[in-house]
């Protein structure tokens, strides 16, 4: 049985990929900072990007590596380079890196730098570039204000985003190892582009309570993030991301989920119905 190391496996995306990989028959090793937070049904090991000594034991003996960067972290290249180096040294046969939609248009983007680290490593690779996750509204940084205030506060303007479910990202990630989809760079989106007012309406309909989108200025969003304790480098990263959204670069829709998996990606209204309990 092939074994895959999945980094960030205690997170929403990593957990979904770990579950999908196990269901597909792969052996799974969860790489997490705190193994107590990992799924107890699968092997787990401590993997902390800030503690380099934890990296070689985590990658030892696996044939595949599913690499997820720490969120909104401009230091991602420095943190992930030792993982890629250890993977090469230990004979990993395939690296699937979860990047982000559009980073290939900015060579200075931290995730684009990591893409190059992976592609230049000599290990067969697949680069996946998903757009913003639907689950940001139910399990991520936007969930609390929706539940407590019935509101989405963002500096996204009126621009649209082709949101994707982590379930679809997970399905493509597993398929990348199965087929395998080596040497490919794949842009992943949901089936439609929506603005945040439309998203708020769908969440309201699914949850049975009013939800509204309140567009912020970039300065207001940054101030709110700081007030919640977000470190300054992450605040700066966040403002750049939503500048990209306002410029309209997150609205494109691709057919890659269906091409790879054979089924259409989840629509936002369908996601909202399944996640409605998170907002009640």
C-alpha positions as CSV (number, residue, x, y, z in Angstrom):
1,X,0.0,0.0,0.0
2,X,1.3,3.4,-0.9
3,X,1.6,5.8,2.0
4,X,1.1,9.6,1.7
5,X,2.2,12.2,4.2
6,X,-0.4,14.9,4.4
7,X,0.8,18.1,6.0
8,X,-1.6,20.4,7.9
9,X,-3.8,17.3,8.3
10,X,-5.6,18.7,11.4
11,X,-6.9,21.7,9.3
12,X,-10.1,21.8,7.3
13,X,-8.4,21.1,3.9
14,X,-5.8,18.7,5.2
15,X,-8.4,16.7,7.1
16,X,-10.6,16.4,4.0
17,X,-7.7,15.2,1.9
18,X,-6.6,12.7,4.6
19,X,-10.1,11.3,4.7
20,X,-10.5,11.1,0.9
21,X,-7.0,9.4,0.6
22,X,-7.9,6.8,3.2
23,X,-11.2,6.1,1.5
24,X,-9.3,5.7,-1.8
25,X,-7.1,3.0,-0.3
26,X,-4.0,4.9,0.4
27,X,-2.0,4.6,3.6
28,X,-2.1,8.0,5.3
29,X,0.3,9.7,7.7
30,X,-0.9,12.9,9.1
31,X,1.8,15.6,9.6
32,X,0.6,18.0,12.3
33,X,2.1,20.3,14.9
34,X,0.0,18.6,17.6
35,X,-0.8,14.9,16.9
36,X,-3.5,15.0,19.6
37,X,-5.6,17.1,17.2
38,X,-5.2,14.7,14.3
39,X,-7.8,12.1,13.3
40,X,-7.2,9.2,15.7
41,X,-8.2,6.7,13.0
42,X,-5.1,7.4,11.0
43,X,-1.4,7.4,11.7
44,X,-0.1,10.8,12.8
45,X,3.3,12.3,13.5
46,X,4.6,15.6,14.8
47,X,5.5,17.9,11.9
48,X,6.2,21.6,12.8
49,X,7.6,23.8,10.1
50,X,9.2,25.9,12.8
51,X,11.1,22.9,14.3
52,X,13.2,21.5,11.4
53,X,14.2,18.4,13.3
54,X,10.6,17.1,13.0
55,X,10.7,17.1,9.2
56,X,12.9,14.1,8.3
57,X,11.1,11.6,10.5
58,X,7.8,12.7,9.0
59,X,8.8,12.2,5.4
60,X,10.7,9.0,6.0
61,X,9.1,5.9,4.4
62,X,6.3,7.6,2.4
63,X,6.0,7.5,-1.3
64,X,3.9,10.6,-1.7
65,X,3.8,14.1,-0.1
66,X,0.7,16.3,0.0
67,X,2.2,19.7,0.9
68,X,0.1,22.5,2.4
69,X,1.6,25.9,3.3
70,X,0.8,27.7,6.6
71,X,-2.1,30.1,5.8
72,X,-1.3,33.8,5.0
73,X,2.4,33.2,5.8
74,X,4.9,35.3,3.8
75,X,7.7,33.0,5.2
76,X,6.2,29.9,3.6
77,X,9.2,29.4,1.2
78,X,11.7,29.3,4.0
79,X,9.5,27.0,6.0
80,X,8.6,24.6,3.2
81,X,12.1,24.4,1.5
82,X,13.4,21.9,4.2
83,X,10.3,19.7,3.6
84,X,11.0,19.5,-0.1
85,X,14.7,18.8,0.5
86,X,13.9,16.1,3.0
87,X,11.4,14.5,0.6
88,X,14.0,14.4,-2.1
89,X,16.6,12.9,0.3
90,X,14.2,10.2,1.5
91,X,13.1,9.1,-2.0
92,X,9.6,10.5,-2.1
93,X,8.2,9.8,-5.6
94,X,5.5,12.4,-6.0
95,X,4.8,15.8,-4.4
96,X,1.3,17.4,-4.7
97,X,1.5,21.1,-3.6
98,X,-1.7,23.0,-2.7
99,X,-0.9,26.5,-4.0
100,X,-3.5,29.2,-4.7
101,X,-5.5,30.5,-7.7
102,X,-3.6,33.1,-9.6
103,X,-0.2,33.0,-7.9
104,X,1.4,32.0,-11.2
105,X,0.8,35.6,-12.3
106,X,3.0,37.0,-9.6
107,X,6.6,35.6,-9.4
108,X,7.1,37.4,-6.0
109,X,4.1,35.7,-4.4
110,X,5.3,33.4,-1.5
111,X,3.3,30.5,-2.9
112,X,4.7,31.0,-6.3
113,X,8.2,30.8,-4.9
114,X,7.2,27.5,-3.2
115,X,5.8,26.2,-6.6
116,X,9.3,26.8,-8.1
117,X,10.9,25.0,-5.2
118,X,8.7,22.0,-5.8
119,X,9.1,22.1,-9.6
120,X,12.8,22.5,-9.5
121,X,13.3,19.7,-6.9
122,X,13.6,16.9,-9.4
123,X,10.7,15.0,-7.7
124,X,7.6,14.4,-9.9
125,X,5.1,17.0,-8.9
126,X,1.5,18.3,-9.3
127,X,0.6,21.9,-8.5
128,X,-3.0,22.5,-7.5
129,X,-4.2,26.1,-7.4
130,X,-7.6,26.3,-5.8
131,X,-9.6,29.5,-5.4
132,X,-11.0,30.7,-2.1
133,X,-12.7,27.9,-0.1
134,X,-16.4,27.9,0.5
135,X,-15.5,26.5,4.0
136,X,-14.0,29.8,4.9
137,X,-17.6,30.9,5.6
138,X,-18.5,27.8,7.8
139,X,-15.3,26.7,9.4
140,X,-12.8,29.5,8.7
141,X,-12.1,33.1,9.6
142,X,-15.5,34.4,8.4
143,X,-17.7,32.0,10.3
144,X,-17.8,33.8,13.7
145,X,-19.2,37.1,12.4
146,X,-21.8,35.3,10.3
147,X,-23.0,33.4,13.3
148,X,-22.8,36.2,15.9
149,X,-23.8,39.2,13.7
150,X,-25.4,37.8,10.6
151,X,-22.7,39.7,8.7
152,X,-19.7,39.2,6.3
153,X,-17.2,42.0,6.6
154,X,-14.6,42.1,3.8
155,X,-12.8,44.4,1.5
156,X,-13.9,42.4,-1.6
157,X,-15.9,45.2,-3.2
158,X,-18.5,43.9,-5.6
159,X,-16.2,41.6,-7.5
160,X,-16.9,37.9,-7.9
161,X,-15.0,34.8,-6.8
162,X,-15.4,31.3,-8.1
163,X,-15.4,29.7,-4.6
164,X,-14.5,26.0,-4.4
165,X,-15.3,23.4,-1.7
166,X,-12.4,21.7,0.0
167,X,-14.2,18.4,-0.8
168,X,-13.5,19.1,-4.5
169,X,-10.0,20.1,-3.8
170,X,-9.5,16.8,-1.8
171,X,-11.0,14.7,-4.7
172,X,-8.5,16.3,-7.1
173,X,-5.6,15.9,-4.7
174,X,-6.3,12.2,-4.3
175,X,-6.7,11.8,-8.1
176,X,-3.3,13.4,-8.6
177,X,-1.7,10.5,-6.8
178,X,-4.0,7.8,-8.3
179,X,-3.6,8.6,-12.0
180,X,-0.9,10.2,-11.4
181,X,-1.2,13.8,-12.7
182,X,2.5,14.5,-12.7
183,X,4.0,17.5,-14.4
184,X,0.7,19.4,-14.3
185,X,-0.3,22.8,-12.9
186,X,-4.1,22.8,-12.4
187,X,-6.3,25.8,-11.6
188,X,-9.3,24.7,-9.5
189,X,-12.6,26.6,-9.1
190,X,-16.2,26.0,-8.3
191,X,-18.8,26.0,-11.1
192,X,-19.8,29.7,-10.8
193,X,-18.5,33.1,-9.8
194,X,-20.4,34.9,-7.1
195,X,-20.1,38.2,-5.3
196,X,-20.3,38.3,-1.5
197,X,-23.8,39.8,-1.5
198,X,-24.9,36.6,-3.4
199,X,-23.0,34.5,-1.0
200,X,-24.6,36.2,2.0
201,X,-28.1,35.7,0.5
202,X,-27.4,31.9,-0.1
203,X,-26.1,31.5,3.5
204,X,-29.2,33.3,4.8
205,X,-31.6,31.1,2.8
206,X,-29.8,28.0,4.0
207,X,-29.6,29.0,7.6
208,X,-33.0,30.6,7.9
209,X,-31.7,33.9,9.3
210,X,-30.7,37.1,7.6
211,X,-27.1,37.5,6.5
212,X,-25.7,40.6,4.9
213,X,-22.4,41.5,3.2
214,X,-20.8,44.8,4.4
215,X,-18.0,45.9,2.1
216,X,-15.1,47.4,3.9
217,X,-12.2,49.6,2.8
218,X,-8.8,47.9,2.8
219,X,-7.9,50.0,5.8
220,X,-11.0,49.0,7.7
221,X,-10.4,45.3,7.0
222,X,-6.8,45.6,8.1
223,X,-7.7,47.4,11.3
224,X,-10.3,44.7,12.1
225,X,-7.8,41.9,11.5
226,X,-5.3,43.6,13.8
227,X,-7.9,44.0,16.5
228,X,-8.5,40.3,16.4
229,X,-4.8,39.7,17.0
230,X,-3.6,38.9,13.5
231,X,0.2,39.4,13.1
232,X,1.2,42.3,10.8
233,X,2.7,40.1,8.1
234,X,-0.5,38.1,7.8
235,X,-2.5,41.4,7.8
236,X,-0.4,42.6,4.8
237,X,-0.9,39.2,3.1
238,X,-4.7,39.4,3.6
239,X,-4.9,42.9,2.1
240,X,-3.0,41.8,-1.0
241,X,-5.3,38.9,-1.4
242,X,-8.5,41.0,-1.4
243,X,-6.9,43.6,-3.6
244,X,-6.6,40.8,-6.1
245,X,-10.3,39.9,-5.6
246,X,-11.4,43.6,-6.0
247,X,-9.4,43.7,-9.3
248,X,-11.6,40.8,-10.6
249,X,-8.8,38.2,-10.8
250,X,-10.7,35.7,-8.7
251,X,-13.8,35.4,-11.0
252,X,-12.5,33.0,-13.7
253,X,-14.2,29.6,-13.8
254,X,-12.3,26.5,-14.9
255,X,-13.6,23.0,-15.8
256,X,-10.7,21.2,-14.1
257,X,-12.5,19.6,-11.2
258,X,-14.9,17.8,-13.7
259,X,-12.0,17.0,-16.0
260,X,-10.0,15.2,-13.3
261,X,-12.8,13.7,-11.2
262,X,-15.5,13.1,-13.8
263,X,-18.1,15.0,-11.8
264,X,-19.2,18.7,-11.6
265,X,-17.9,20.7,-8.6
266,X,-20.2,21.5,-5.7
267,X,-22.3,24.7,-6.1
268,X,-22.3,27.2,-3.4
269,X,-26.0,26.8,-2.7
270,X,-25.5,23.1,-2.2
271,X,-22.6,23.7,0.1
272,X,-24.6,26.2,2.2
273,X,-27.4,23.8,2.7
274,X,-25.0,21.1,4.0
275,X,-23.2,23.6,6.3
276,X,-26.3,25.5,7.6
277,X,-25.8,24.3,11.2
278,X,-22.6,26.2,11.4
279,X,-24.5,29.5,11.2
280,X,-27.4,28.8,13.5
